[in-house]
Amino acid sequence: MKKIRIRKGTVGLVYRKKEYKKVLTEGTYWISPFDKVYILERNGAFNPKDELAIYLQDEKLKDLLTIVEVKDGELSFMYENGIFKTVLPSGIYAWWKGYTPLSFQTINTKEIEVSNQIDRSILSRTNVMPYLRVSQVESYEKGLLFVDGKFERKLESGTYYFWKNSNALLVQKVDTRQQKFEVSGQEILSKDKAAVRVNFFALYQVTDIEKAIVENKDFEKQLYILLQLALREYLGAFTLDEILEKKESISQFIQENLEEKVAALGIKILDSGIRDIILPGEVKEIMNQVLIAQKQAQANIITRREETASTRSLLNTAKLMEENEMLFKLKEMEYVEKISEKINSISLSGGSQVVNQLKEIFSVNNK
């Protein structure tokens, strides 16, 4: 026989031929030389070298342990002194009943969404994240939750936590901000058989996410087709000249004719319009020639108006000079002054006759 002493706060596990026999608590014992005793601290988890179920058959040892059984489809959150420590997946666990109070929270992971009773700070722990599916819906978005292919509910902006389980989960999000939609390079035949290419834009906003996603497939593609058909309907009813004149009115036509159709897609058109009208090369050349001719005609009209006004002004001046001899002489002197500005030098010949001629020019009473 050999003597074994088990001190306070420890236990002894007795094995014979590597098989567990019994547990020894605080005290002094005499054991067979064929037995082997392993001394363990009564603190923390009990992690035996054999299957836990073997040890739990010993009622004395079982009374010294806190047993936690986590079933399939469950998790257990372990707390020490009310502080979260770890997460336990399905299985059987044992902790020594010691001086540290332990508590366990059993979680049903067969549920789709994480309960609000669970502290969200725990869900961000690295040892908990592998069991979660996290979806973030931004402030400018709305989301739809689908479970096993079936629409479940709408999601407003926020962070959502779902358990990883056998359910197929999908969160589909849609941007609810104002967005721009382009219909580019549309070739349309006008009423007078002129082929034009149109670049069109529309500003829209998703107003009913359930209609846009659940009741319709590819709502943006459907919106494209509706705008395309509306463009052809509107522009095909006018000649090329009328299209160029009335292009600003298409926005009102789109708003009025597509209001109900786009509402069925869960969309509202806020504004629209033609950005560019591209003409074929030969048509563009003809239009340029017409424009040049029009501008030339306008220029000719303006020139004739100016000439008429100038002639009328000369006629009025002539009448005034005819009635006023002094005004006539002033006009003569004005022209002499203008001529003199362009003369660098003057050579005189003829003696006193030159002086007399100048007197005649500047004399008011000369008949």
Secondary structure as the mmCIF struct_conf table of DSSP 4:
data_model
#
loop_
_struct_conf.conf_type_id
_struct_conf.id
_struct_conf.beg_label_comp_id
_struct_conf.beg_label_asym_id
_struct_conf.beg_label_seq_id
_struct_conf.end_label_comp_id
_struct_conf.end_label_asym_id
_struct_conf.end_label_seq_id
STRN STRN1 LYS A 2 ILE A 6
TURN_TY1_P TURN_TY1_P1 LYS A 8 GLY A 9
STRN STRN2 THR A 10 ARG A 16
TURN_TY1_P TURN_TY1_P2 LYS A 17 LYS A 18
STRN STRN3 GLU A 19 LEU A 24
BEND BEND1 GLU A 26 GLU A 26
STRN STRN4 GLY A 27 ILE A 31
TURN_TY1_P TURN_TY1_P3 PRO A 33 PHE A 34
STRN STRN5 ASP A 35 GLU A 41
BEND BEND2 ARG A 42 GLY A 44
STRN STRN6 ALA A 45 ALA A 45
BEND BEND3 LYS A 49 ASP A 50
HELX_RH_AL_P HELX_RH_AL_P1 LEU A 52 LEU A 56
TURN_TY1_P TURN_TY1_P4 GLN A 57 GLN A 57
HELX_RH_AL_P HELX_RH_AL_P2 GLU A 59 ASP A 63
TURN_TY1_P TURN_TY1_P5 LEU A 64 LEU A 64
STRN STRN7 LEU A 65 VAL A 70
TURN_TY1_P TURN_TY1_P6 ASP A 72 GLY A 73
STRN STRN8 GLU A 74 GLU A 80
TURN_TY1_P TURN_TY1_P7 ASN A 81 GLY A 82
STRN STRN9 ILE A 83 LEU A 88
BEND BEND4 SER A 90 SER A 90
STRN STRN10 GLY A 91 TRP A 96
BEND BEND5 TYR A 99 THR A 100
STRN STRN11 LEU A 102 ASN A 108
TURN_TY1_P TURN_TY1_P8 THR A 109 LYS A 110
BEND BEND6 GLU A 111 ILE A 112
STRN STRN12 GLU A 113 GLU A 113
TURN_TY1_P TURN_TY1_P9 ASN A 116 GLN A 117
BEND BEND7 ILE A 118 ILE A 118
HELX_RH_AL_P HELX_RH_AL_P3 ARG A 120 LEU A 123
TURN_TY1_P TURN_TY1_P10 SER A 124 SER A 124
BEND BEND8 ARG A 125 ARG A 125
TURN_TY1_P TURN_TY1_P11 THR A 126 VAL A 128
HELX_RH_3T_P HELX_RH_3T_P1 MET A 129 TYR A 131
STRN STRN13 LEU A 132 VAL A 137
TURN_TY1_P TURN_TY1_P12 SER A 139 TYR A 140
STRN STRN14 GLU A 141 VAL A 147
TURN_TY1_P TURN_TY1_P13 ASP A 148 GLY A 149
STRN STRN15 LYS A 150 LEU A 155
BEND BEND9 SER A 157 SER A 157
STRN STRN16 GLY A 158 TRP A 163
BEND BEND10 ASN A 165 ASN A 167
STRN STRN17 LEU A 169 ASP A 175
BEND BEND11 ARG A 177 ARG A 177
STRN STRN18 GLN A 179 LEU A 189
TURN_TY1_P TURN_TY1_P14 LYS A 191 ASP A 192
BEND BEND12 LYS A 193 LYS A 193
STRN STRN19 ALA A 195 VAL A 206
HELX_RH_AL_P HELX_RH_AL_P4 ILE A 209 GLU A 210
HELX_RH_PI_P HELX_RH_PI_P1 LYS A 211 GLU A 215
BEND BEND13 LYS A 217 ASP A 218
HELX_RH_AL_P HELX_RH_AL_P5 PHE A 219 LEU A 235
TURN_TY1_P TURN_TY1_P15 GLY A 236 ALA A 237
BEND BEND14 PHE A 238 PHE A 238
HELX_RH_AL_P HELX_RH_AL_P6 LEU A 240 LYS A 246
HELX_RH_3T_P HELX_RH_3T_P2 LYS A 247 SER A 249
HELX_RH_AL_P HELX_RH_AL_P7 ILE A 250 ALA A 263
TURN_TY1_P TURN_TY1_P16 ALA A 264 GLY A 266
STRN STRN20 ILE A 267 ILE A 278
HELX_RH_AL_P HELX_RH_AL_P8 GLY A 281 GLU A 323
HELX_RH_AL_P HELX_RH_AL_P9 GLU A 325 GLU A 341
TURN_TY1_P TURN_TY1_P17 LYS A 342 LYS A 342
BEND BEND15 ASN A 344 ASN A 344
BEND BEND16 GLY A 350 GLY A 350
TURN_TY1_P TURN_TY1_P18 GLY A 351 GLY A 351
HELX_RH_AL_P HELX_RH_AL_P10 SER A 352 PHE A 362
BEND BEND17 VAL A 364 ASN A 365
#
